[in-house]
Amino acid sequence: GMETRMICRFKQFDSNTGKLSIVGYSLSEFEVDYDYHTFKKGYLHSATAAGFDNHMIWQSQLMFKCPVPPEFQEQVKSGDAVVDDYSTLFVDLIPIRTPPRYTPPKEFFPPRYNFKGAIDQLFVADDVFGKEHVLPKIDESGRWENIPV
């Protein structure tokens, strides 16, 4: 979960009751490590408060996957999740809050890059927010809801 930025909550529509039910969760997976690319290109910051990062084209779109829960993968693969041209499986995207990336990009590197001694201010959630900090409940978080799968 260290390299994720979103919680993916899956819901299924029941045509008999007309209700959506939560059927699973997963964590987003990113195809590209945006902070690593920014670092390798030699930029000092991943983003700027004034918006001077607009030319960083590799950050203009967030490309990521929300792994479908295993019990629904075959249904999605076969197309059975679509009935009469309407999806019956939906995903909500719930952003996981982190500080803005106004700092050097390597501060958000996951451990797999092994930059232990070379980072001035490694972002560690416990250090920034404290050990008692709890993320807001999903229903109290900002989110995009009911995106058809």
C-alpha positions as CSV (number, residue, x, y, z in Angstrom):
1,G,0.0,0.0,0.0
2,M,3.0,2.4,0.2
3,E,2.9,3.2,-3.5
4,T,-0.9,3.7,-3.8
5,R,-2.8,7.0,-3.9
6,M,-6.3,5.8,-4.0
7,I,-8.6,3.2,-2.4
8,C,-10.8,1.5,-5.0
9,R,-14.2,0.5,-3.6
10,F,-16.3,-1.8,-5.8
11,K,-20.1,-1.8,-5.7
12,Q,-22.6,-4.1,-7.5
13,F,-26.1,-3.1,-8.7
14,D,-28.9,-5.5,-7.9
15,S,-31.7,-5.0,-10.5
16,N,-34.2,-6.8,-8.2
17,T,-33.8,-4.4,-5.3
18,G,-32.5,-1.4,-7.3
19,K,-29.7,-1.0,-4.7
20,L,-25.9,-0.8,-4.9
21,S,-24.0,-3.0,-2.4
22,I,-20.3,-2.7,-1.6
23,V,-18.6,-5.9,-2.7
24,G,-14.9,-5.3,-2.3
25,Y,-11.9,-3.0,-2.0
26,S,-8.5,-2.8,-3.6
27,L,-5.6,-0.3,-3.7
28,S,-4.7,1.6,-6.8
29,E,-1.6,0.5,-8.8
30,F,0.3,3.0,-10.8
31,E,1.9,2.1,-14.1
32,V,4.4,5.0,-13.7
33,D,6.2,6.3,-10.6
34,Y,5.7,10.0,-11.3
35,D,8.1,11.1,-8.5
36,Y,10.9,8.8,-9.8
37,H,10.4,10.2,-13.4
38,T,10.6,13.7,-12.1
39,F,13.8,12.9,-10.2
40,K,15.4,11.2,-13.1
41,K,14.6,14.2,-15.4
42,G,16.5,16.4,-12.9
43,Y,13.7,18.5,-11.6
44,L,14.0,19.9,-8.0
45,H,10.3,19.6,-7.2
46,S,7.4,17.3,-8.4
47,A,5.0,20.3,-8.3
48,T,5.0,24.0,-7.5
49,A,2.3,26.0,-5.6
50,A,2.4,28.6,-8.4
51,G,1.7,26.0,-11.1
52,F,5.1,26.2,-12.9
53,D,5.0,22.4,-13.3
54,N,2.5,22.5,-16.2
55,H,5.2,21.6,-18.7
56,M,5.9,18.3,-17.0
57,I,3.8,16.3,-19.5
58,W,4.4,13.0,-17.8
59,Q,2.4,14.3,-14.8
60,S,-0.5,15.6,-16.9
61,Q,-2.5,12.4,-16.5
62,L,-2.7,9.9,-13.6
63,M,-2.6,6.5,-15.2
64,F,-3.5,3.7,-12.7
65,K,-5.3,0.5,-12.3
66,C,-7.9,-0.5,-9.7
67,P,-7.6,-4.3,-9.4
68,V,-11.0,-5.9,-9.6
69,P,-11.7,-8.2,-6.7
70,P,-11.0,-11.8,-7.7
71,E,-14.6,-13.0,-7.3
72,F,-15.6,-10.5,-10.1
73,Q,-12.7,-10.8,-12.5
74,E,-14.3,-13.5,-14.6
75,Q,-17.6,-11.6,-14.8
76,V,-15.8,-8.5,-16.0
77,K,-13.6,-10.4,-18.4
78,S,-16.6,-12.2,-20.0
79,G,-18.7,-9.0,-20.2
80,D,-21.4,-10.5,-17.9
81,A,-21.1,-7.4,-15.6
82,V,-22.9,-5.4,-18.4
83,V,-26.6,-6.1,-18.7
84,D,-28.7,-4.4,-21.5
85,D,-25.8,-2.1,-22.2
86,Y,-25.5,-0.9,-18.6
87,S,-22.8,-1.9,-16.1
88,T,-23.8,-3.6,-12.9
89,L,-20.3,-3.2,-11.3
90,F,-19.0,0.2,-10.3
91,V,-15.9,1.6,-8.6
92,D,-15.5,4.6,-6.3
93,L,-12.1,6.3,-6.2
94,I,-11.2,7.6,-2.8
95,P,-7.9,9.6,-2.7
96,I,-5.5,8.9,0.1
97,R,-4.4,12.2,1.5
98,T,-0.7,13.0,1.3
99,P,1.1,16.4,1.4
100,P,1.4,18.3,-1.9
101,R,4.5,17.3,-3.9
102,Y,6.2,20.7,-3.5
103,T,9.3,19.0,-2.1
104,P,12.1,17.1,-3.9
105,P,10.6,14.1,-5.7
106,K,12.8,11.6,-4.0
107,E,11.2,12.4,-0.6
108,F,8.3,10.2,-1.7
109,F,10.3,7.3,-3.0
110,P,9.2,3.9,-1.7
111,P,11.8,1.6,0.0
112,R,12.4,-0.4,-3.2
113,Y,14.6,2.4,-4.6
114,N,17.0,2.0,-1.6
115,F,17.8,5.7,-1.2
116,K,18.1,5.5,2.5
117,G,21.0,7.8,3.2
118,A,20.6,10.1,0.2
119,I,17.2,11.6,1.1
120,D,17.0,14.8,3.2
121,Q,13.4,14.6,4.3
122,L,11.9,11.2,3.5
123,F,8.1,11.4,3.8
124,V,7.1,9.0,6.6
125,A,3.4,9.3,7.5
126,D,4.0,8.6,11.2
127,D,6.6,11.4,11.3
128,V,4.4,13.9,9.5
129,F,1.0,13.1,11.0
130,G,1.9,11.2,14.2
131,K,1.1,7.6,15.2
132,E,-2.4,8.6,16.4
133,H,-3.5,10.0,13.0
134,V,-6.3,8.2,11.3
135,L,-7.4,8.7,7.7
136,P,-10.9,10.1,7.4
137,K,-13.6,7.5,7.0
138,I,-14.4,6.7,3.4
139,D,-17.9,8.1,3.5
140,E,-16.4,11.3,5.0
141,S,-13.7,11.6,2.3
142,G,-13.9,13.3,-1.1
143,R,-14.3,10.7,-3.8
144,W,-15.5,10.0,-7.3
145,E,-18.4,7.5,-7.1
146,N,-20.2,5.0,-9.3
147,I,-17.8,4.8,-12.2
148,P,-18.9,1.9,-14.4
149,V,-16.4,-1.0,-14.7
